Amino acid sequence: MAFKFTEEQLNTLDKSFIVNLFLQLQEQNDNLSGEIQELNKKIEVLIEQITLANKNRFGRSSEK
């Protein structure tokens, strides 16, 4: 797990370090947001595949 700063520690840090830290957090947030979007798309595809498989398995044509 990453190191967590206390409020007191943040108050003593150099401004340039805090700016750099914030920029890194923004980049990490963007990366994670992109990963979440990709995973959501994959989940939608899987749900669609399950729905189609269930229709093929339990649909009208299986009641012959």
Stockholm file with secondary structure:
# STOCKHOLM 1.0

chainA/1-64         MAFKFTEEQLNTLDKSFIVNLFLQLQEQNDNLSGEIQELNKKIEVLIEQITLANKNRFGRSSEK
#=GR chainA/1-64 SS CCCCCCHHHHHHSCHHHHHHHHHHHHHHHHHHHHHHHHHHHHHHHHHHHHHHHHHHHHSGGGGC
#=GC SS_cons        CCCCCCHHHHHHSCHHHHHHHHHHHHHHHHHHHHHHHHHHHHHHHHHHHHHHHHHHHHSGGGGC
//
